[in-house]
Amino acid sequence: MKINKRGELTTQQIVILIVLVISFIVILYFLFRLNLGAESEKEICHNSVILRGNVLLSEKTVPLNCKRTYVCLSKDGSCESMTNPNIEKASSKEEVYRILAEEMADCWWMFGEGKIDYIGDKTKEANYCSICSQIAFDNSIRKIEGFESGEINKDEFYNYLSETSLSEGKQTYAEYFFGTKNIASLVSEISVSEGNEEGISTFGKIHLDENYFVMMGITSQIGNKYKWIGGVAVVVGILTLPFTAVGGAIILVSGVVTGVVGDDLAEKLYNPKIVALIVEGEGIDNEFMAPTIIEASPEAFRLLNCKDIVTLS
C-alpha cells in the first residue's frame, strides 16, 4: 500500500518553519524596542514645522501636527507614575541624564533648532510654547546611586549637557541647545546680570515624585525683545548677540508667591533658580526659549507667560 506523503512536512521543512517564526518574533521585538511609532510622530511634527516656515504658506494652510509624548524612566521596567507611557529603562545616573538630554534634543529638532519661524506674522507679540514630552519617574529610579534622596541636581545635569556629545557628532548637547558648552561661564554672567538682584546661579532640582514637561518656545517677531515674564518669572541679561551665544535666562525669584500654594509645592517651584535659557534665532528675528525641563503643573507653566501651546496632548 502506498502512503501519500505530499501533505506531510519533512524534518527540514519543520526546522525552516521554526527558524522563520523565531526570526519574525525577534524582528517584532526589535521594532517595538526601537519605538518606530514614536519616531514617526516626531518626524511628522518636524515636517509640519518646516512647511509652516515657508513664507508662501499660511498657518491655516499648513497646521502644526505635533503631539506630546509620554515617557516614564524606570530601572526595573515598571511604571506606577503614568498610564501607558513609553518606558525608558536606566540603571545609572548617566543613563538617566542621557534619556533626558535626548528628549530635549528631540524637542529642539522637532521645532527647527531655532532656525524656523513656525508661528508666522502674528499681530501681537507673544510667547508660543511647545510641550514635546511629559516625563515621569518610576519609584525604582530611587534605587540608582545618586538618586536615593528622590532628587536630580539640575546643575550636575547641565554639566552633563556641556560635556557630553550628541551621538551623531562631536557637538555637545549644550552647544546644540545654547550655542556654548561653557555653562559655568554662562551661569556666572547670568548671576550678575541686570534684573537678577539675588544673584541666582542654580538650575534647581528635579523631584522624582513629580511629573515634568520637556518644552521649548518661540516669540512672535512683533516688537523688540518680548520678555518671557509672568507671575514672578523674569528674563535677565538679554543681549543682542548672534545665535552662537546665549541671549538670557528665565529665573524664578524666591519668596514672592509662597502664600499662594502649599509650603512643599512652593519650595519645589519657587526656590531661586534658572528655569530656562533664551537664545537668538538663526537667520530670523524670533527669540527662542531653548529646550528646558519644568514642573508639569499649572503654577509652574503659568510663570512662562505662554499665550498659546502649539502641541497636542
Secondary structure, DSSP 4 states (H G I P E B T S, - for coil): -----TTSPPHHHHHHHHHHHHHHHHHHHHHHHHTHHHHHHHHHHHHHHHHHT-TTS-TTTS----B-EEEEEESSS--SSSSS-EEEE-SSHHHHHHHHHHHHHHHHHHTGGG----S---SS--EEEEEEEEEEE-GGGGGSTT-TTSEEEHHHHHHHHHH-B-TTSS-BHHHHHHS-S-HHHHHHHHHTSTT-TT------EEETTS-EEEEEEEE-SSSS-----BTTEEEE------TTSEEEEEEE-TTSSTTTS-HHHHHHHHSSEEEEEEEE-SSSS-EEEEEEEEESSHHHHHTT-EEEE-SB-
